[in-house]
Amino acid sequence: MLKAISCWALKDFDKRPIQALCAEVKAHGFDAVELAVGASGFLTPDSDEATCAEIARTAGKESIKISSLASGLGWQFPMSSPDPEVRHKAVEILKRCLRIGGWLGIDCVLVVPGMVSSFNAKGTEHVPYDVAYENMRAAIPAAVPVAEESGVVIGIENVWNKVLLSPLEMRDFIDGFATEWVGAYLDVGNMIVSGYAEDWVRILGKRIGCVHFKDFKREVGTISGFCDLLEGDVNYPEVMKALREVGYDGPCVAEFFGLDSKGLKKASKAMDKIFAM
């Protein structure tokens, strides 16, 4: 498995050259970095092939692989939206992310497909569950030809979006597209509030295109429950056993936000311990 970290874990990641970013990733013992497409920064939906090729070359010079691609734009432009213009924008962003992923030479793009409401909703945002589900299911096929052309899997993430809440539902949602180009981007911390990561691994199996490593304390039960690796309730020995059972050998990406050097070192050591399980 590939030891990777999200670019979001590095402070001011989008305000420094890619060379410096990759050098810091390498210095803290990671083999790869997950990049992100945002409204601004070194990767946006408008990034072109030449820009991506230069990023890939620079990472290669630092002996750092680009593991995968994430984006938070799915929260702003969800495919679940009742507004057809928002859904269209969401699909166009996904298509651009897939092309960028292909230019970077990666295999999987993380996709937040939509939401009933976001994790930080104040009670006013609410798309009915069945409407959100059907809008997501209707939108994704438009991006499948671009995924196939780019050689990049659309990785549907299990995230705090109040939809696709069980591994069985996620499995059936993915299988409904009847294509290898729609799979799962599995976050092993996001379901701990209500379930078990090892169940998700075994049920999703070969559908898993990429994995996020996080940890979470059930007794907290809110977003404040996310914690450092090996300090929460993710059963990592069982998760690693399950990943090996299903034949997963791809990137495992530590997802954090704005860590200092001490935090990066701690995350790196925890990843080593998890990989040794």
N, C-alpha and C positions, 0 to 999 in steps of 0.2 A: 504494500500500500504506500501511497505517496504522502509524505508529511508536508502539509501546506498550511498557510495562514491567510486569512482574509486581509486585503489591503486596508480595510476599515479598522483593523487592529492597530495600525501605525498612525501616530499623531500627525495631522496635517498631511496625510498621504497624497492628497490631490494638489498640494501646493509645492511639491518638490519634483525634481527630475526623476524619471523612472529608474535611472541608474542608481541614484541614492536610495530609492525605495528597495530595489532588489539587493543592494549591498547590505542594508539593515536586515532584511529577511535572512540572508545568508549568514550574517554575523551572529544571529540568534539561533542558528541550527536548523532552519527550515530548508527544505529542498524545493519548495514551490510557493507561489503566491496566487491567490484568487483576486483578480482585478474586478473593477466595478464600473458600470456605465451610469453616469449621473447627469444632471442638468448642466453641470460645469465640471471642470477638471480635465485630466489628460485623456479621458475617454467619455464621449457623449454620443447620443444617437447620430450625430453628424460626422463622427470620426470616419476617415476614409481608409482605404486599403494601405496606402503608403504609410500613414501614421501607425497603423496596427503592425505593419511589417517592421517598422523601425523599433517599436516597443518590444516585439518578439526578439529581434536581433540583440537589443540592449540587454534584455533578460538573459539571453543565451550567453552573452559575454561574461555575465556575472555567475554563470552556471546555475541559474534559477529557472525552473520551468514555470510556465503559466498553467495552473491547474484547471481553472474554470473561470466562469464569468458570472457575476451577480449584478443586480440592479434593484434599487429601491423605488424606481419609477412606477412599478406596478401598484404601489399604494396611492400614488397621485392619479394614475390613469388605469383603473381596474377594468378588466374585461367583463366583470360582473355588473358594471354600471347600467342603470336603466337608460342612460343617454347614449344613443347610437354614435354620436360624434366622439364621445369619450372611448367607447369600445373600439371604434375605428383607429383612434390615436394609439390605444393600447396595443392593438395588433401590429400597427406600423412600427412601434417601438420594439416589439418582440422580433419582428423581421430584421430590424437593424441590428439588434443584439446578436441574432443568429449569424448574420453576415460578419459582424465584428469578431464573433467567436471563431468562425471559419478562418478569417484572416490571421487571428492569433494562434491558430493551430490547436484549439482545445476541442474537447468532446462533448461538453455539457454546459448549458446556460441555465442558471437559476431563474425560475419564473414564479412570481407571486401572481397567481391567475386571476385573483379578484377577492371579494370579501362580502360577507353579510354586513359586517362593520369592522373597523380596524381595532387593534388592541387598545388604542388610546382614545376611542370614540367617547364622546361626552353624553351619549344617549340620543343624539339627534340623527346620526348617520345609521341607516338601516335599510338594506335591500332584503326583501324576503328570501329565505333560504332557497326555495325552489326556483325563484327568479334568478338569483345569483348563480346557482348551479347550471341552469339551462343557458344563461348568457355566456358563461365560461365555456361550456361544452360547444356552443355554436360558434364561438370566436376562434378557438385554437386551430381548427382545421385549415384556416386560411394561411397559417404560418408553416404548416407541415412541408409544403414543397420547398420553402426556403431552408428549412432544417435539413432536408434530404440533400439539397444542392450544396449546402455548406458543410455537411457531414457533422452536424452538431445536434445533440439531443435536446429537446425542450424538457427541462427538468422541473416538473411541478413540485413546489416546495410545500411541505406541511408546516404551516406558519400560523400565527395567532390571528386568523382571519374569520373564525367562526363558521367555516365550511370545510368539507372533506375532513371530518373530525375523527374518522377511524381508519385503520389500515385496510379494512375490507372495502370501505367506500372509496378510498384513494386507489386501491387496486382496480376496482370496477370502473372508476372514472378513466383511468389510464387505458385500460383494455378496451374501452368503448371507442377509442380512436383507431384501433386495429392497425397500428403502425409502430415500428420499432423506434420512430423518431419522436415519440412522446413517452417520457419515463418519469422517474421520481428523483427529486433532489431531496434526500432524506436528512433532516436535522434531528439528531438523536436527543436533543434537549427540549425541543418544542412540544413534545407530546407528554412529558413527564407529569405535568399538572393533572393528567387524567388517564395515563396509560403507561406502557412499557416499551422502550425503544427496541428491545430484542424481538418483540412481537411484530413490530413494523418491519424490521429487517427480514424476518423469515417469511412474512406474508407478501411483501413487495419483491423480494428475491432479485431475479435478473432484471427487474424493471429499474433498479437503482442505478442512476448514472453518476451521482456524486454524493458525498456525505459531509455534513457539517458536524463538528464536535463542539458541544456546549455542555453545561451542567446546570442543574436546577434543583432547588430545595422545595419539595412538595408542601412542607408545613407553612411556607410563606404564601404560596398560592397566587402571587401577583407577579408582575414583571420584575419586581424587586427580588424575586426568588432565583433569578439567574446568577450564577456564581462561578468561581474559578473551577477549572477541570479537576475532577476527583474530590470535590468538596460538596457535591450535591448527591442526588438520588439516582443518577444514571448508573445502571449496573454495567460498568464498562467491561468487566471480564465476560459477562454474558453477551454483550453487544459484539465484542471482538469474536467470540465463538460463533455467533450467528452470522456475522459478515463472512467469516471463513467458510461456514457451511454453505452459504449461497454462492460462493465463488467470487465475492467482491474483492477486487485488487486495485481499485482506482484511488483517486485523491480523497484524503480525509483532511478537511479544512477546519482549523481552529477559528471560530468566529467570535471576535471580541471587538471592542470599539475604544480607540484612543489609548492604548496601553503605553506606559513608559518602558524603559529598558528592563527594569526589574520585572514588570508584568510579562514582557515578551519572553524573558528567560524562564519565568515560572511556567508559562504556557508550553514552552518548548520541552522542558523537563517532564511535564505531565504527559505530553504527547508521546515521549519516549517510553514512559512507564506503561501507557495504554497499549502501544504497539507491542510491547513485550509480554502482554497478557495472553 
